[in-house]
Amino acid sequence: MALLQYSLRKLFYGIPLILGVTFISFLLMVYYGPDRTFELLGKNPSAEQIEQVRHQLGYDRPFLLRYAGYLKELATLNFGFSDSTGERVGSILKRTVPITLALVLPGFVLGNLAGIVLALIAAWHRGRWLDKLIMGGSVIGMSISFLIVIIAFQVIFSTPYGFNWFPVRGWEVHDLASYSRYVTVPTLATVFVTLGYNTRFYRAVLVEEMSRDHVRTARAYGTPPAVLLYRNVLKNSMIPIITRVMFSIPLVVISGSLLIESYFGIPGVGKVTFDAITTGDQPILKAIVGLTAVLFVVILLLTDILYRAVHPRIDLK
């Protein structure tokens, strides 16, 4: 019961954030965005045609009423039809969001798990050659552009100039085998790029925890390294780790998938967002921005609940 009350209260506190993000995005995209009247009418339209089209597009309605209509669309998940394809925006998202999740989830999970493992090794050997090697590799990975990594991995694994093991583009997924073929190269590129950032962040957190008195005491009493790192270091460092993992989810789903899907021709929500930006498809852009704001509020709620799960002394107030 307490958890339900906290969840409802947290969602209520997230309403101003949703309103702020949606208001600014609506103001920039719709109110100050391009006028589609003459795009639809062509050259030399009559005054009656202009008035009719502006009425159909809602341009003759007051700004606040148009914004209220946008909030209604967000609440009902009914965003109308795409300006580019004429398909319902809800149908587009229903088709593309699962593809994006299937695409980014392996790289996201592996990148964070590998980053934690490498950070534990580096923190345990702090200042030694292994720590310097891991940190040096992290800096190199952070300094290379994501686009360069994608191109390099595609040449190495997907062309006759390399191993030619995986498809160059597309997403013809029917079973686990085909899924593995299409997801491997994007996953490798994602892990390579994110591993450096994750390792450096997690190492800093773990090194700080290893300097605490309880860790030094356990180490002095001869606690095995694996037990010490897991029970005394990693478990007590979960708050910042959870924060980084959870708050990177919206960024990975939208920004990370946008570049990968656009380059590999994968029909996910990132590709749809990229096409909507280039074509000025306002219904899709409004849906993506609004739902991202809602996702961020949900992430805030889930993060606090996970805090309580890993640290029982934290109160949900």
N, C-alpha and C positions, 0 to 999 in steps of 0.2 A: 504493500500500500504506500509506504514511504517512497519507494522507487517510482511508482506511478505519479505521485504528487510532484516529486522532483522533476520528472520528465515533462509533465505538463507545464510546470513553472518555467523550466528552461526553454521550452518551445515558445512560451509567451514572451519571455525576455528576448528571444530571437526575432520576434516580429519587427521591431525597429530596424534591425539589420537588413532583413528582407525588403522592407519598405524603402530603406535608403538606397540599396543597390538597384532595385528595380526602378525607382524614381529617376536616378541619375542615368541609368542605361536607357530608359524610355525617353528621357529628355534629349539625350544625344542622338539616339537612333531614329526616333520618330518625329519629335518636334523640330529638331534642328537637322534632321536627316534630309535626304533628297526628296523632292516632290515628284511622285510617280504619275501625276496627271498627264503631262505631255508625253511621257514615255509610253503610256497606254493609248493616247489619242493620235499621236503622230503630228504631222505638220498641219497648220492652218485649221485648227478645230473651231467650231462655233462656240459662242458664249453658253448656249444651252448644253452642249456636249461637255464643256468644261465643268459647269455647275453639276451636271448629272454624275460625272466621274468623281468629282470631289466629294459628293454626297455618298457615293458608294464606298469610297475609301475612308470616309469618316473625317475628312479634313475640315468640314464645316462645323464639327462639334467642338465644344470648349475643351481645353487641354485637360482639366481635371476629370471630365467625364471620359475622355479617351484613356486616361491613366487608370481610372476605376474599371474600365472595360478590360484593360490589360491584367489587372489584379484578379478579375473574375476568370479570365482565361487561365491564369496561373493556378487558381484554386480549383477549377474544374478540369484542368489539364486538356482544355479544348482551345488550341491555339490557331484554329482555322486551317487555311490551306497555304501551301508554299507558293510564293510568287513565281518561282522558276519552273516547277514541275506540275503544279496544280494538285499535288497529292496532299492529303491531310498531314499536318505536322506531327500529330500524335502517332500516326502510322509509320512515319519516317523514323521517329525516335524509338518506337517499339521494335523496329527492324534493325536499327543500327547500334543501339546501346548494348545489346548482348554481344555483338561482334567486337565492340571496343573493349568490353570487360574481358572477353576471352583472349584478346590480343595483349592487353597491358598487364593482366593479373600475373602471369608467370614471371615476367621481368621485374615487376614490382616486388613480388614475394622473394624471388631469388636475390635481387639486388640488396634488399634489406637484411636477409639472413646471412648472405656472404659478407656484407659490411660489418655485421655484429661479430661474426666469427673472426674476421681479420682484425677488427678492433680489439677483441679480447687477446689475440696473439700479440699484437703490437703493444698493448697496455702491459701485458705480463713481461715482455722483453723491452720495456721502455728504455730508450737511450742506447740500445744495442744495435747490432747490424741488421737484425731481422726487423726491428721497429723502423729503422731508417729505410730499409728496402720497401716495406709496405707503404710508408708515408710518401716515399719518392714516387712509387707507382701511382698512388692516389693523386698526387699533384699532376703527374703526366696525364692521367685520365681526365682530370678536371680541366686541363688546358686545351683539350681537343674539342672542336666543335661537334655537336651532335650530328649535323648534316654530313660532316666529313667522315664520322664513324659509320653512319648508315651507308654511305657510298662505298667505303672501304670494305665493310663486311659483305655488302652485296656483290662486289667484284670478287672477293675471296671465295665466298660460298655459293654464289648463284650464277656464275658466268664461266665460259670455257677458259678464261684467263686464270681461274682458280680451280676449286674442286668441282664446281657445277653440280652440287648436291641438292640444292633447293630451288624452288621457283623464284623467278626474278620479281614478278608482280602478281597481284590478284589475290583472291580468297575463295577458292573452290573447296570448301570444307564439307565433307560428308561423313567422316568417321574419325577415329582417333589418329589413324595413320596420316590422313591428309591434313588434319589439324596440326600435327607435329611438323609436317613439312613446311607449312605456311607460317607457323608461328616462331620457328627456331631462329631465323636470322633477325627479325625485329626484337626478339627476346635477348639475343646475344648483344645487340647494339644497345638496348636499354640498360642491361646489366653493366656493360662496359662504361657507359657514361655516368650512371648513378653510383657506381661502386666507390669512386673516389670521394664524392661528397658524403656518402653515408659512412664510409670508414673513418674519415677525419672527424666527423661529428661524434660518432659513437666512441671513438678512441678518447676524445676529450672528456666525454661524460664518464667513461670507465676509469680513466686515469685519476680523475677527481675522486671517484668513489674508492679507489684503491689506496688513496692517501689517508683515509679515515682510520680512526683508532681501532675500531672493531675488526677491520681487515688486517691491520698490522698485528693485532693480538692473535687472530686466528692463524695467521701465517707463522707467527713465532711458536705457536703450539704444534706446528707440524701438520696443519690441515693439507690434504692433497690438493695440488693445483686445480684439478678439474672441479672438485667440490668447492674450493674457495672461490673460483671464478663464477661458478653458477649460483651458489647459495649466498655468498657474502658480497659479491660484486654485481653480477648481472641482475639478480632479483631486486636489489636495492637501487638499481639505475633505471627501472622500468618506466618511471614517470616521464623523464625527458625522451626516452625512446618511443613510448606510446604517443607522446605529443608530436614528435617528428613524423612518425608513420601515419598517424591519422590526418594531420593537417596537410600532408602531401597528396592525399587521395584525390581531392578535386583538381589539383594541378596536374597530376598524372593522367587522369581520365580525359581532361580537355586539352591541355597544352601538349603533353607528351604524345598523345594519340594523334593530334593534329598533324604534326610533322611526319610521323611514321606512316600514317594512313595516306597522307597526300603523296608521299614519295613512292610507297609500295602499291598504291592504287587499291587500298583496302576500304570497302564501303562501310565504315564505321561512323560514329558520331563526330570524330575529329575531321574526317573527310567532308562530311556534310557541313560542319561549321566553316571549314576553309572555303568551300564552294559558296556558302551563304555570304561570307565576307566579300568575296570577289564579285558576286552578282548583286549584292545589296538586298538579299532575301530577308526582309525584316521579320516576318512571322517566325522563321527558324531562329534568327538571332535573338529575338525576344524570348523564345522558349528556352534556348540554351542558357542565356544569362540568368533568367529567373530561376530555372531549375538548379543552376549552379549555386545561387544564393541559398536556396532551400537545402541543398546538399551540405553546404558549409555549416548551417545551423544544426542539421542532424549530426554532423561530425562532432560539433561542439558537445552535443548531448552524449553521444557514444563515448567520447573521450573522457568525460567526467565519470561516467559509469565504469569504464575500464580502470580509471584511477582508484576507484573504490574496490574493485576486484583484486588489484595487485597490492593495494595498501589499505587494509581494513580500518586504519585509524583515521582515514579521510572521511569526513562527514559530508553527506549529500544535503547541503543547506542552500 
